[in-house]
Structures are given as structure tokens and as C-alpha cells.
Amino acid sequence: MKIDEVRYRIIRYASLMVMGLRFILRFNPGRHTDPIQKYRFCTTQQPCLPALPYFSINLDESTISLKNGGSANPILENKSIKHKLLTDWHRESESTPTWPRIFFARIRQYNSIKSSEIQVIWNKSRLQNLFDLALACQHLSDPHQQKEITNYIENACHSWIDSNPWLVGIHYLSTLECSLRLISLCHTFDLIRKFQISEPTWQALLQLMREHAYFIHRRLNLFSYAGNHTIGECAGLIYAGILFPEFPESKHWLHTGLMHLQQQVDAQILADGGNREQSFRYLLMIVDLCGLVVMLLKHHDHPVPRAIEQGWLRGCRFLQSFADCPEHLPTIGDSDDGFALSRYLKLSWQHISDTSPSSTSVKLFESSGYSNIVGDSAHGSMLLHHGRLGITAGRFGHGHADALSVEWKWNDCCILVDPGTHCYDKDPRFRHYFRSTVAHNTIMIDGLDQAQQGEHTAFAWKDSYHTHLIVCTTTSTGKIIALVQHDGYARIGITHSRAIIYDPDFGWTIWDRVDGQGSHRLDMHWHVDAPTNRDDRRITVNVLDSAWNIEVKDETPKLFYGNDAEPLGWISRQFGMLEPVSTLRVTRNATLPHEFLTYIYPKRETPLLLPNYNDDLCMLRNKLDHLNAHQSIT
């Protein structure tokens, strides 16, 4: 550990001791805030934040009344005015225990509360649902409804503040949560300021802003703690520094936020725009946060550091290469369904050009480790993952053991899927499953993950692996071939290589070769998010009005659907949710080396003679033999 990090950790610990003393003496930084008349944010009638782009929001005014429970419109799902929803900020549901309301640093002693998913409670307390309501309010024409929503937002804000005194409870465990809450409330009250916010509410907001910014500044995650949290924390400091310059600490907050954000953008958003943590959804959050900062600084005529704006644009291009909106992003890596501000925010998609290829193509992202092979409209696209396992510097956190896994998308439907995340805390068995190799479209050997999951932790890994993009080429006959390899099983003397062959005249072929010695159990899994049925050795997948065959040459697959014993055959479309899905498994006890050949192609009336690709496979074998003989994976 370098001297700078040692110094940082000492200061961080000392700061915690000072906050503990402040907590005992009831001396919090927001207690003696000046009257609201001193603060422009609380008194001006002009917007203090820039207008932002959003995906279309269609509201039926007849469904917006806050007196009625439930609504078909997702933007108003959290609008219930039941008193319990405004005050119960410390537990996930009525059936789960309440987290203790004590000094936040002592809560780690309560690790026994595992039946509750703390991330779900945190997400609710980001208060981003209030911003969605404020956004909806702009689309209404009835002043009574607008005032009704405004009153609800004020009441909810007071409820959270009253239930969460400074440094008390789980909502101060994560500095990122404080920052996202600060940003959300700034945007919320900026949108509804024209609807006559009460003076006590403005005063409470000022107190919260100062308390949160003070806390964030003293609990920044830096050095080996740095990750997506640091991006959010810096954004929160910049918001507080720009919007509340009247606070005596504002200049220092702004300087600190800008300085560290510039450093972390280059560290967290890779050269090709991908994510250091190997998670598309966390990438979306930090890219949007960078975009919010850029827009905020420009709105206030403040110079925008080049590193921040370039990082934002770099991330935008990467995200747009894989999806046309956030909902269609791959589910690779961890995700808690969180956002920088709102699920409706279009900030990272506001300048989308028509990227639809006129012919087949390959989009390579070598820094982050993805190859997106785009076939013609008849065959869709195949995403091949050959990246790292999470954050290298942080015990590979947020990574999943998914080396050489694929996702196949056709006609905007993801058919071969990454099953997602499901949970972090409350179900260790399924947390282990969704991170494991068996939950991904790749090969598991001897029942082992490609890397060993850390014990007593939901995020860390004991070790990692290396991957290698060996070749990606287009042949003279128009086929696209990508060959990759990983060494996750080097600990048992085995390497796994995979090639994707796209043939416009046929479809997709996936060739796997497992090199090593002796006899081993090989389990190949294909997770299929579509209705399936079995026909001899083939699996037929029904998508919309089409049918596809998935066939593994010379193998008889088994189908699993929501098997709880292993577990196997599950998908998590939302954080905390669990649904059964079809999973095809091929098992072979083989003497190595061994090869699998998987065909994915449209079902036809007349049985099709499957191609053998002998020349292409011969070329691939020669490359692997040469590689294995002369170099190791680096």
C-alpha cells in the first residue's frame, strides 16, 4: 500500500471519529443554516438546472389523482399517499425486520439482518420517485393536481428527513446513496418551484443539502475503494458547490468534486467507453452522472473539464453501440436497477445517429472485452464477452464468472440471455448462482466456476482469469469468425477456447475446444428466454412468429426450467425478482482435448444439412496449437 493511500485511510478514520463526536454532541453542520432568503436556489423563480432530454412520457390525467391507490402508469407507481409509505424508510417490506436507527458506523454489527435486501431500501430512499412525480407534474394542466403532487413531494421529503436524522441509520452507510439523494432532490424541487414550495420545506432542504455534502466530502471512496460510487459522490459535491455557493464550504466541495471526478472518469470509463466493473447498467449510471455534471456546469457558465466531457461522450458511444435505450442494454455483470436520476432520462441517448449497419459487421471493444457480431436482419447479432472479472483492484467486485459467454439477440428480442443479478444480500444461495459460471452461456468444467468466489462476501472473488482475443476476421466467402480464449481453469491444467462463426447463408455456429489432459466433466449451458420444446437432439425456440433450432452436434441436451435443487433455469429481470427460464445443458465426461459444435439457425420446412466448416475449423485449430505451443495467455 502506497504512502498516499495510508495517509488517506488515516484521515478517513480520523474523520469518522470526529463525526462520532459531533453525533454525540448533537452538532451537525446543517443545524445553523441561514434563512432561505440568502440562497438563490430557494428564492428564484427561474430554473437553476438545465432542461434535460427524456424518453417519451404518456400520462393519462384521469389516473394521476393521489387519492386513488395504484396506477397503470409506471411513472406514478410510487405515488400512494398511505402514511406508512412516507415513514417506513428502514425496512424492505412489512415481512422483513427493521434496521436499527443508531450511529451508522455501528450498524455493521447487525449482519444478522439477511432476510432484508438493503439495496431495495436504499433505492427507495434515493427519492428518485419524487423526481418522476415532479416530471409528471410538468405534463399536467390541472392546477389542483399539480398542487396535490407538490404537497405529496413536500410531505415525503419531510418524512424522510424526520425519519433519518444526520448520521443515523442505514442511509448513511453508503456515501453514494447520499449523493444520489442530493441530486434527485435538487432536480425535483427545481421542477416544482413554481408551485409555491413552503418556507419550512426549503429550510429542511437546505439543512439536508449541507449535511449530505459535508458527509460526502469526508467519506469519499478513493484509492482501492474507488469505483462507480466515487463518480456519484463527486457529482454530488459538484451539485452542492454549484447550486449552493452561499455555504462556506461550497468552493472546497466544488474543487474536490471536479478534481477527483476527472481522475475517476478516466479510470472507470475505459478507452473504448466500456466499464471497468464489467457492468452495463452501472456504466449507464456513471455515464449519466457525468452528463448531468457537464450539463450543470455549462448551464452555470462554469468551465467543463475536458476529461469529464470526453468520458461522457466515450461512454455514450459505447452504450449506443449495444442498445437504443437503457431497457435494451445487456444484463452482463451486476445491476441493482439503479439510475443516476430517472429511468426516463435520455441524456446518454440524446444524440443517436442511425447506427443500423447496411451489411454484416463486427464492433470490437478490446479494452472492455466485447465483440458484437452484427448479422443481417434474418439472423440478429451475437455479443461475445472476453473481458476481465470485475474491478481488478477491488477483489474483482461486481464481476460474474462469464468468460466467453454470449448473448444472442434477434428482432429486438434477447434469446440467449445473461440471467441477471437477482440480489446481493438476502439469498446467498441464489447470489452465488447468478455470479457463477453455470448461470452463463459458456462451459463449466468439473463443476467449478472459472474463478473462485470469495467466502463470507457477496462481491469478492479469491482469484481471477485472463482472456485473449486471438483473431477476428471476415473470410473471402463472407463469414465472420472470432476466436477467444480464457485461462480460468489453468489451476486444473485446462484452457477453454471459443469461436463464433457467422455465416449469412446459414446462421450461427459456436465452436468450443477444451484443452488439457485426463478425463473431466464438461457442462455447457444455453439460457433461452423464449418458449422451447425438444425434438430428438434439437431444441426448438419459438420467437414471435418464427422458430429456431439450437443443436449441439452428437450430443443429447437436457432442458431445465426453474430447477430449485441445483439451482438451474432462472432469470432475474428486476433486482430482487426471480422467474424460471429454459436452460439447455449438455454434459460430457471426456478425455481432453474435446470439442463441441453448436448450431443456431432458422427452422425450415425441409431438414437442413448442417455445415461442417472443415477448412475454417482447421484454421482455428492451427492457431490454437501455435498459441498453446509458443505463448501463454496475457
C-alpha positions in Angstrom: 0.0 0.0 0.0 1.5 3.4 -1.0 2.0 6.2 1.4 -0.8 8.3 -0.2 -3.3 5.6 0.5 -2.1 5.1 4.0 -2.5 8.8 4.7 -6.0 8.8 3.1 -7.1 5.9 5.3 -5.8 7.6 8.4 -7.6 10.8 7.6 -10.8 8.8 6.7 -10.7 7.0 10.1 -10.0 10.3 12.0 -12.9 11.9 10.2 -15.2 9.1 11.3 -14.1 9.7 14.9 -14.8 13.4 14.5 -18.3 12.7 13.1 -18.9 10.3 16.0 -18.0 13.1 18.4 -20.3 15.5 16.5 -23.1 12.9 16.7 -22.7 12.6 20.5 -22.7 16.4 20.9 -25.6 16.8 18.5 -23.6 19.2 16.5 -24.4 18.7 12.8 -23.4 21.0 10.0 -27.0 21.8 8.9 -28.3 23.0 12.3 -27.5 26.7 11.9 -28.3 27.2 8.2 -29.1 30.8 7.3 -32.7 31.9 6.3 -33.7 30.8 2.9 -33.7 34.4 1.6 -29.9 34.2 1.5 -30.0 31.3 -1.0 -30.8 31.9 -4.7 -31.8 28.3 -5.2 -34.6 28.7 -2.7 -35.9 32.1 -3.8 -35.5 32.5 -7.6 -38.4 31.7 -9.9 -36.0 30.8 -12.7 -34.7 27.2 -13.2 -31.3 26.6 -11.6 -30.8 23.4 -13.5 -30.7 22.8 -17.3 -33.5 21.3 -19.3 -32.8 17.6 -19.8 -34.0 15.2 -22.5 -36.3 12.4 -21.6 -37.8 9.4 -23.3 -41.5 10.0 -24.1 -43.9 10.1 -21.1 -47.5 9.5 -21.9 -49.8 10.4 -19.0 -53.5 9.9 -18.7 -54.6 12.8 -16.3 -57.5 10.7 -15.1 -55.1 8.2 -13.4 -52.9 10.8 -11.6 -55.1 11.6 -8.6 -53.0 10.8 -5.4 -56.1 9.8 -3.5 -56.5 6.6 -5.6 -54.3 3.7 -4.9 -52.5 2.1 -7.9 -52.0 3.3 -11.4 -51.3 1.7 -14.8 -48.7 4.3 -15.5 -45.2 3.3 -14.2 -44.2 6.9 -13.5 -46.9 7.2 -10.9 -46.5 3.7 -9.3 -44.9 5.1 -6.1 -47.5 7.9 -5.5 -49.6 6.2 -2.8 -50.2 8.6 0.0 -50.5 5.9 2.7 -48.8 7.2 5.8 -46.7 4.1 6.2 -45.0 4.5 2.8 -44.0 8.0 3.9 -42.4 6.9 7.2 -41.2 3.4 6.9 -37.7 4.1 5.4 -35.8 1.4 7.3 -37.2 -1.9 6.1 -37.9 -3.6 2.8 -41.5 -4.7 3.5 -43.8 -5.5 6.4 -42.5 -9.1 6.5 -38.8 -8.0 6.9 -37.1 -6.7 10.0 -36.4 -3.0 10.6 -32.8 -1.9 10.5 -31.6 -0.1 13.7 -31.7 3.6 14.0 -28.3 4.1 15.5 -25.0 5.8 14.6 -24.3 4.5 11.1 -20.8 3.1 11.8 -22.2 0.7 14.4 -24.7 -0.9 12.0 -22.2 -3.3 10.6 -22.6 -5.2 13.8 -26.1 -6.2 12.6 -25.1 -8.5 9.8 -27.7 -11.0 11.0 -30.4 -9.0 9.2 -30.1 -11.0 6.0 -33.7 -11.6 5.2 -33.8 -7.9 4.1 -32.2 -6.7 0.8 -30.7 -3.4 1.9 -30.3 -2.3 -1.7 -34.0 -2.2 -2.2 -34.4 0.1 0.9 -31.6 2.3 -0.4 -33.2 2.6 -3.8 -36.4 3.8 -2.3 -34.6 6.4 -0.2 -32.8 7.8 -3.2 -36.2 9.7 -3.6 -35.9 9.4 -7.4 -39.6 8.5 -7.4 -40.3 12.1 -6.2 -38.4 13.4 -9.3 -40.5 11.2 -11.5 -43.6 12.7 -9.9 -42.2 16.2 -10.4 -41.6 15.3 -14.1 -45.1 14.1 -14.4 -46.4 17.3 -12.9 -45.0 19.3 -15.8 -47.3 17.4 -18.2 -50.5 18.3 -16.3 -52.8 21.1 -17.0 -55.0 20.9 -13.8 -53.5 23.3 -11.1 -55.3 21.3 -8.4 -53.5 18.1 -9.5 -50.2 19.9 -9.7 -50.5 21.3 -6.2 -51.6 17.9 -4.9 -48.4 16.3 -6.3 -46.3 19.2 -4.9 -47.8 18.7 -1.4 -47.1 15.0 -1.6 -43.5 15.6 -2.6 -43.0 18.1 0.3 -44.6 15.6 2.8 -42.4 12.8 1.5 -39.3 14.9 1.8 -40.1 15.9 5.4 -40.9 12.3 6.2 -37.5 11.1 5.1 -35.7 13.9 6.9 -37.6 13.3 10.1 -37.0 9.6 10.0 -33.3 9.9 9.2 -31.5 12.4 11.4 -27.9 13.1 10.4 -25.7 10.1 10.7 -28.5 7.8 12.0 -29.4 4.6 10.2 -28.6 2.6 7.1 -28.9 5.5 4.7 -25.5 6.8 5.8 -23.8 3.5 5.2 -23.2 4.3 1.5 -21.9 7.8 0.5 -23.2 7.2 -3.0 -26.8 6.9 -1.7 -26.4 10.4 -0.1 -25.1 11.8 -3.3 -27.9 10.4 -5.5 -30.5 11.6 -3.0 -28.9 15.1 -3.0 -29.0 15.2 -6.9 -32.6 13.9 -7.0 -33.9 16.5 -4.6 -32.2 19.3 -6.4 -33.8 18.4 -9.7 -37.2 17.6 -8.0 -37.5 21.0 -6.3 -36.2 22.9 -9.3 -39.0 21.4 -11.4 -41.8 22.2 -8.9 -40.5 25.6 -7.6 -43.2 27.4 -9.5 -45.9 25.6 -7.4 -45.2 27.6 -4.2 -43.0 25.5 -2.0 -43.4 26.3 1.6 -40.6 28.0 3.6 -40.2 25.1 6.1 -39.6 22.8 3.2 -37.0 25.0 1.7 -35.3 25.3 5.1 -35.4 21.5 5.5 -33.9 21.1 2.1 -31.0 23.4 2.8 -30.2 21.5 6.0 -30.2 18.2 4.2 -28.0 19.6 1.4 -25.4 20.8 3.8 -25.4 17.7 5.9 -25.1 15.4 2.9 -22.4 17.4 1.2 -20.4 17.6 4.4 -20.7 13.8 4.8 -19.8 13.0 1.2 -16.7 15.2 1.3 -15.4 13.4 4.4 -16.3 9.9 3.2 -15.1 9.9 -0.5 -14.2 6.5 -1.7 -10.7 6.8 -3.2 -7.6 4.7 -4.0 -8.5 1.0 -3.6 -12.1 1.9 -2.6 -12.7 3.8 -5.8 -15.4 2.6 -8.2 -18.7 3.7 -9.6 -19.5 5.1 -6.1 -16.7 7.6 -6.4 -18.2 9.0 -9.7 -21.6 9.6 -7.9 -20.0 11.1 -4.8 -18.0 13.6 -6.9 -21.2 14.5 -8.8 -23.0 15.2 -5.6 -20.2 17.5 -4.3 -20.3 19.4 -7.7 -24.0 19.9 -7.4 -23.8 21.2 -3.9 -20.9 23.5 -4.8 -22.6 25.0 -7.9 -26.2 25.3 -6.6 -25.4 26.4 -3.1 -22.4 28.8 -3.3 -23.7 30.5 -0.2 -22.5 27.6 2.0 -19.0 28.4 3.4 -17.6 25.0 2.2 -19.0 25.3 -1.3 -15.8 26.2 -3.1 -14.0 23.4 -1.4 -16.7 20.9 -2.3 -16.7 22.0 -6.0 -12.9 21.9 -6.2 -12.7 18.4 -4.6 -15.5 17.0 -6.8 -14.0 18.3 -10.0 -10.5 17.2 -9.2 -11.4 13.6 -8.3 -14.1 13.2 -11.0 -11.6 14.0 -13.7 -9.3 11.3 -12.4 -12.0 8.7 -11.9 -13.7 9.2 -15.2 -10.5 8.1 -17.0 -10.2 5.2 -14.6 -13.8 4.0 -14.6 -14.7 4.6 -18.2 -12.2 2.7 -20.4 -10.6 3.9 -23.6 -13.3 2.2 -25.7 -16.1 3.6 -23.5 -16.7 0.4 -21.6 -16.9 -0.2 -17.8 -14.1 -1.1 -15.5 -16.6 -3.1 -13.5 -17.9 -5.1 -16.4 -21.5 -4.0 -15.9 -23.6 -2.3 -18.5 -26.1 -0.9 -16.0 -23.5 0.6 -13.7 -21.8 2.1 -16.7 -25.1 3.7 -17.7 -25.4 5.2 -14.2 -21.9 6.8 -14.2 -22.1 7.9 -17.8 -25.4 9.7 -17.0 -23.9 11.2 -13.9 -21.0 12.6 -16.0 -23.6 14.0 -18.5 -25.5 15.6 -15.6 -22.3 17.3 -14.4 -21.5 18.5 -17.9 -24.9 20.0 -18.4 -24.9 21.6 -14.9 -21.5 23.3 -15.4 -22.5 24.6 -18.9 -25.8 25.9 -17.5 -23.9 28.0 -15.0 -21.2 29.1 -17.4 -18.5 27.2 -15.5 -15.6 25.7 -17.4 -16.1 22.0 -18.1 -13.0 19.8 -17.6 -12.2 18.1 -20.9 -11.7 14.7 -19.2 -15.3 14.7 -17.8 -17.0 15.7 -21.1 -14.8 13.3 -23.2 -15.6 10.4 -20.7 -19.3 11.1 -21.0 -19.2 11.1 -24.8 -17.0 8.0 -24.8 -19.4 6.1 -22.6 -22.4 7.3 -24.7 -20.9 5.9 -27.9 -20.3 2.6 -26.2 -23.8 2.3 -24.8 -25.4 3.2 -28.1 -23.4 0.5 -29.8 -25.3 -2.1 -27.9 -28.8 -0.7 -27.4 -31.2 2.0 -28.5 -32.4 2.7 -24.9 -31.5 1.7 -21.3 -34.1 -1.0 -21.2 -32.4 -2.9 -24.0 -28.9 -2.9 -22.6 -27.2 -6.3 -22.0 -27.6 -7.6 -18.4 -24.0 -8.6 -18.1 -22.4 -8.1 -14.6 -24.1 -6.8 -11.5 -27.1 -4.5 -11.6 -29.3 -3.1 -8.8 -31.7 -1.4 -11.3 -30.4 2.0 -10.1 -30.2 5.2 -12.2 -28.4 8.5 -12.0 -31.7 10.4 -11.8 -34.6 8.6 -13.6 -35.3 5.7 -15.8 -36.8 8.2 -18.3 -33.6 10.2 -18.6 -32.4 10.3 -22.2 -29.2 12.1 -21.6 -26.8 9.4 -22.9 -29.1 8.7 -25.9 -30.0 12.3 -26.9 -27.7 12.3 -30.0 -28.4 8.9 -31.5 -27.5 8.5 -35.1 -28.7 5.7 -37.3 -26.2 3.1 -36.5 -28.0 0.2 -38.2 -25.4 -1.5 -40.4 -26.2 -1.9 -44.1 -24.3 -5.2 -44.0 -22.8 -7.6 -41.5 -20.1 -6.1 -39.3 -18.1 -6.6 -36.1 -17.8 -4.0 -33.4 -14.7 -4.7 -31.3 -14.2 -3.2 -27.8 -10.8 -4.6 -26.8 -10.3 -2.5 -23.7 -13.6 -3.7 -22.1 -13.6 -7.1 -23.7 -16.6 -7.3 -26.0 -17.1 -8.3 -29.6 -20.5 -7.5 -31.1 -21.1 -9.5 -34.3 -23.9 -8.0 -36.2 -25.5 -10.3 -38.7 -28.2 -9.4 -41.2 -31.8 -8.9 -40.1 -32.5 -12.6 -40.6 -30.0 -13.7 -38.0 -29.7 -10.9 -35.5 -26.5 -10.2 -33.5 -24.2 -12.1 -31.1 -22.4 -10.4 -28.3 -19.3 -12.3 -27.1 -17.7 -11.4 -23.8 -14.0 -11.7 -23.4 -13.4 -9.1 -20.7 -12.0 -9.1 -17.2 -13.7 -10.3 -14.0 -14.9 -7.1 -12.3 -12.7 -4.5 -10.7 -9.1 -5.8 -10.6 -8.1 -3.5 -7.8 -11.0 -4.4 -5.5 -11.1 -8.2 -5.4 -12.9 -8.2 -8.7 -16.1 -6.8 -7.3 -19.4 -6.7 -9.4 -17.9 -9.3 -11.8 -19.5 -12.5 -12.8 -17.6 -15.7 -13.9 -18.8 -15.4 -17.5 -15.7 -15.6 -19.6 -16.5 -16.4 -23.3 -20.3 -16.1 -22.6 -22.6 -14.9 -25.4 -25.9 -13.1 -25.7 -27.8 -13.6 -28.9 -30.4 -11.0 -29.9 -32.8 -11.3 -32.8 -35.5 -8.8 -33.9 -35.0 -6.8 -30.6 -35.6 -10.0 -28.6 -32.7 -11.3 -26.5 -33.0 -15.1 -26.8 -29.7 -16.4 -25.4 -29.6 -14.3 -22.3 -27.4 -13.4 -19.3 -29.8 -14.2 -16.5 -29.0 -11.1 -14.5 -28.3 -10.4 -10.8 -31.3 -11.1 -8.6 -30.0 -10.0 -5.2 -26.9 -9.0 -3.2 -27.7 -9.9 0.5 -30.9 -11.7 1.3 -30.4 -15.0 -0.5 -26.7 -16.1 -0.5 -27.5 -19.3 -2.4 -29.0 -17.5 -5.4 -26.4 -14.8 -5.2 -23.8 -17.5 -5.6 -25.7 -19.0 -8.6 -26.2 -15.8 -10.5 -22.5 -14.9 -10.2 -21.4 -18.4 -11.2 -20.3 -19.9 -14.5 -23.3 -22.2 -14.6 -25.6 -19.2 -14.9 -24.0 -18.0 -18.1 -23.8 -19.2 -21.7 -20.4 -20.8 -21.5 -18.7 -24.0 -20.4 -18.2 -25.1 -16.8 -15.5 -27.8 -16.0 -15.6 -30.3 -13.2 -18.4 -28.3 -11.5 -16.1 -25.4 -10.8 -16.5 -21.7 -11.5 -14.0 -20.1 -13.8 -12.8 -18.2 -10.7 -13.3 -19.0 -7.1 -16.0 -16.9 -5.3 -14.8 -15.4 -2.0 -16.3 -16.8 1.2 -18.3 -14.6 3.5 -18.8 -11.9 0.8 -21.4 -11.2 -1.9 -19.0 -9.4 -4.2 -15.3 -10.5 -3.9 -13.5 -13.3 -5.7 -10.4 -15.2 -4.5 -8.8 -15.1 -7.9 -9.4 -14.1 -11.5 -8.6 -15.1 -15.0 -7.2 -13.7 -18.2 -8.9 -13.6 -21.6 -7.4 -13.3 -25.1 -9.0 -12.2 -28.3 -6.9 -14.3 -30.8 -8.4 -13.4 -34.1 -11.4 -11.7 -35.6 -11.7 -11.8 -39.3 -14.0 -11.9 -42.3 -13.3 -14.7 -44.8 -13.4 -14.4 -48.6 -16.8 -16.2 -48.5 -18.3 -13.5 -46.2 -18.2 -15.5 -43.0 -17.3 -13.6 -39.8 -15.0 -15.6 -37.4 -14.0 -14.5 -33.9 -11.7 -16.7 -31.7 -11.2 -16.1 -28.0 -9.6 -18.0 -25.0 -9.5 -17.8 -21.2 -7.4 -19.4 -18.5 -9.9 -19.6 -15.7 -9.2 -23.3 -15.4 -5.5 -23.1 -15.5 -5.5 -24.2 -11.9 -6.5 -27.6 -13.1 -4.4 -27.5 -16.2 -7.2 -26.6 -18.7 -7.8 -23.8 -21.2 -11.1 -23.1 -22.9 -11.3 -21.5 -26.4 -14.4 -20.5 -28.3 -15.0 -19.4 -31.8 -18.2 -17.7 -33.2 -18.8 -18.3 -36.9 -21.4 -16.2 -38.5 -22.5 -17.5 -42.0 -25.0 -15.2 -43.8 -26.2 -18.3 -45.7 -26.8 -20.4 -42.6 -26.8 -18.6 -39.2 -24.6 -19.0 -36.1 -22.1 -21.7 -35.3 -20.3 -21.8 -31.9 -17.2 -24.0 -31.7 -15.7 -24.8 -28.3 -12.4 -26.5 -27.6 -11.3 -27.6 -24.2 -7.5 -28.3 -24.0 -5.8 -30.2 -21.2 -5.1 -33.8 -20.0 -7.1 -36.5 -18.5 -10.8 -37.1 -18.1 -13.1 -34.2 -17.0 -16.7 -33.4 -16.8 -17.8 -30.6 -19.2 -21.1 -28.8 -18.8 -22.3 -26.4 -21.5 -25.3 -24.2 -20.8 -27.5 -22.2 -23.0 -30.0 -20.0 -21.2 -33.0 -19.4 -23.5 -35.5 -16.6 -22.8 -38.3 -17.9 -25.1 -40.7 -20.9 -25.3 -38.8 -24.1 -26.1 -39.6 -27.6 -27.0 -37.4 -30.6 -27.6 -37.2 -32.6 -30.9 -34.9 -35.5 -30.7 -31.4 -33.9 -30.3 -32.6 -30.4 -31.2 -34.2 -27.7 -29.1 -36.7 -25.6 -31.0 -37.1 -22.0 -29.8 -40.2 -20.1 -30.7 -39.8 -16.3 -31.0 -42.6 -14.1 -32.3 -43.8 -15.9 -35.4 -40.5 -17.7 -36.1 -38.8 -20.8 -34.9 -35.1 -21.5 -34.4 -33.2 -24.7 -33.8 -30.4 -25.0 -31.3 -28.4 -28.2 -31.9 -25.2 -29.4 -30.4 -23.6 -31.9 -32.7 -23.5 -35.5 -31.5 -25.0 -34.5 -28.1 -28.3 -35.0 -26.4 -29.2 -32.0 -24.3 -31.4 -31.8 -21.2 -33.8 -29.0 -20.5 -34.2 -27.4 -17.1 -36.9 -24.9 -16.1 -36.9 -23.3 -12.7 -35.0 -26.2 -11.0 -34.6 -25.2 -7.4 -32.4 -28.1 -6.3 -29.2 -27.2 -8.1 -30.4 -24.3 -8.8 -30.6 -24.0 -12.6 -33.0 -22.4 -15.1 -33.7 -19.0 -13.5 -33.7 -15.4 -14.7 -33.9 -12.1 -12.8 -35.4 -9.4 -14.9 -35.5 -6.9 -12.0 -33.4 -6.7 -8.9 -34.9 -8.9 -6.2 -37.2 -10.7 -8.7 -36.9 -14.4 -9.7 -38.5 -16.2 -12.7 -38.0 -19.6 -14.3 -36.4 -19.7 -17.7 -35.4 -22.6 -20.0 -31.8 -23.7 -19.7 -30.3 -26.3 -22.1 -27.5 -28.3 -20.6 -25.1 -30.6 -22.5 -22.9 -32.8 -20.2 -19.9 -34.8 -21.4 -17.3 -36.8 -19.5 -14.5 -36.5 -21.9 -10.8 -37.2 -22.3 -9.2 -33.9 -23.3 -8.8 -32.3 -25.7 -12.5 -32.2 -26.6 -14.7 -30.1 -28.9 -18.3 -29.0 -29.1 -20.1 -27.6 -32.1 -23.4 -25.7 -31.5 -25.6 -24.6 -34.4 -28.2 -21.9 -34.1 -30.3 -21.5 -37.3 -33.8 -20.7 -38.5 -36.1 -23.8 -38.6 -37.0 -24.8 -42.2 -39.7 -26.9 -43.7 -37.1 -29.2 -45.3 -34.5 -30.6 -42.9 -31.2 -28.9 -43.4 -27.8 -30.5 -43.8 -25.6 -28.8 -41.2 -22.4 -27.3 -42.5 -19.1 -28.8 -41.2 -16.8 -25.8 -41.8 -13.8 -28.1 -42.0 -11.5 -25.6 -43.5 -12.4 -22.9 -41.0 -12.1 -25.3 -38.1 -8.7 -26.5 -39.3 -7.5 -22.9 -39.4 -8.8 -22.3 -35.8 -7.1 -25.5 -34.6 -3.8 -24.4 -36.1 -4.0 -21.0 -34.4 -4.7 -22.6 -31.1 -1.9 -25.2 -31.4 0.5 -22.4 -32.3 -0.6 -20.3 -29.4 -0.5 -23.1 -26.9 2.9 -24.1 -28.0 4.6 -20.6 -28.0 2.8 -18.4 -25.5 0.6 -18.2 -22.5 -2.5 -16.0 -22.2 -1.6 -12.5 -21.0 
